[in-house]
Each structure stands twice: as C-alpha cells, then as structure tokens.
C-alpha cells in the first residue's frame, strides 16, 4: 500500500487481525487525528528509557511495528526488545524478542484494555503496560494465558514498576506532571 501510494509513510494506521486500524493518539476531548500533548509526553518519556536498557542488551522502540502474526502488526507506543536496533534492520521484532509492550492511553483507553490486551496476550507478550494518562496510573498485565493475562495490577504515582528483571521505573517518570 505504501509503494502504491494508498498509504503514506507515517500514516497513523496499524494492522490488527487483518484489518488496517487508524491509531488514536489524542488526548480525551480532541479529534482522533490530533497527536495530544499528554500522549506525546508519555511516549517521549518511554524513549528516554533506552539509555538505561542498552547496557542490559535491550532497547526500546517507540511507535514502531511488532510482528505478532501474518495478520497482526501493531505499532505500540513502546516495546522493550532484546538486542540492538541493528538486529531489526531487515525484520520487525516478534513476540519471542519482545519483553514488554506499552500503550499510552487517553482517548484509546477502552481499545487498549480490550483489543490490544487480547492481541498481546494471545501472542505471549510477557508484560503489557497501559500508561493511563486519564487516571494517572499504570495498568500492568502479566502472565499471558490464552487471550488474557492471569495477573493484573494498578500502580499509582509514587509506585515503581519492575520490568522483566531489567529495570525499575517510577510511575511518575511516565506520567505528565500534576497540574
């Protein structure tokens, strides 16, 4: 579709179960095509984790594809992946290479809690984290079991998230400052 000009590079779409789905990166109350400042802030904070991951043999990809199957290639807001960026010069990471997936949710919260959660669990992604900018918390899903996660937790400001024995992240690091 890119080569035919149907889609442009960077168009906000992702492949979900064989369907091209428009990505919603807006803050609540904004139009769906607007990249909201709270969403952008949280994605920028995720990107800053890279310098802490590199010495551990991992890196973070932000808003880039993860190949879950022949019919699903979502572009999560963040994915901690084993290896270096150069390891993915010819193919996107697969579930075996993905340690943690992040979605920043404001307007997309319900979709991220249902469709995205089911998709990542079914692919066997060990940890799925929703950065819930509405409620100012992290929703953590672990231990994939079929199409769902067996363990869930909500982490409030002041809490810490320990990721796959790699790093510990303060919830405050990923949320916009309290106004």
Rosetta blueprint (number, residue, H / E / L):
1 X L
2 X L
3 X L
4 X L
5 X L
6 X L
7 X L
8 X L
9 X L
10 X L
11 X L
12 X L
13 X E
14 X E
15 X E
16 X E
17 X L
18 X L
19 X E
20 X E
21 X E
22 X E
23 X L
24 X L
25 X L
26 X L
27 X L
28 X L
29 X L
30 X L
31 X L
32 X L
33 X L
34 X L
35 X L
36 X L
37 X H
38 X H
39 X H
40 X H
41 X H
42 X H
43 X H
44 X H
45 X H
46 X H
47 X H
48 X L
49 X L
50 X H
51 X H
52 X H
53 X H
54 X H
55 X H
56 X H
57 X L
58 X E
59 X E
60 X E
61 X E
62 X L
63 X L
64 X L
65 X L
66 X E
67 X E
68 X L
69 X L
70 X L
71 X L
72 X L
73 X E
74 X L
75 X L
76 X L
77 X L
78 X E
79 X E
80 X E
81 X E
82 X E
83 X L
84 X L
85 X H
86 X H
87 X H
88 X H
89 X L
90 X L
91 X L
92 X L
93 X E
94 X E
95 X H
96 X H
97 X H
98 X E
99 X E
100 X E
101 X E
102 X E
103 X E
104 X E
105 X E
106 X L
107 X L
108 X L
109 X H
110 X H
111 X H
112 X H
113 X H
114 X H
115 X H
116 X H
117 X H
118 X H
119 X H
120 X H
121 X H
122 X H
123 X L
124 X L
125 X L
126 X L
127 X E
128 X E
129 X E
130 X E
131 X E
132 X E
133 X L
134 X L
135 X L
136 X L
137 X E
138 X E
139 X E
140 X E
141 X E
142 X E
143 X E
144 X E
145 X E
146 X L
147 X L
148 X E
149 X E
150 X E
151 X E
152 X E
153 X E
154 X E
155 X E
156 X E
157 X L
158 X L
159 X L
160 X E
161 X E
162 X E
163 X E
164 X L
165 X L
166 X L
167 X E
168 X E
169 X E
170 X E
171 X H
172 X H
173 X H
174 X H
175 X L
176 X L
177 X L
178 X L
179 X L
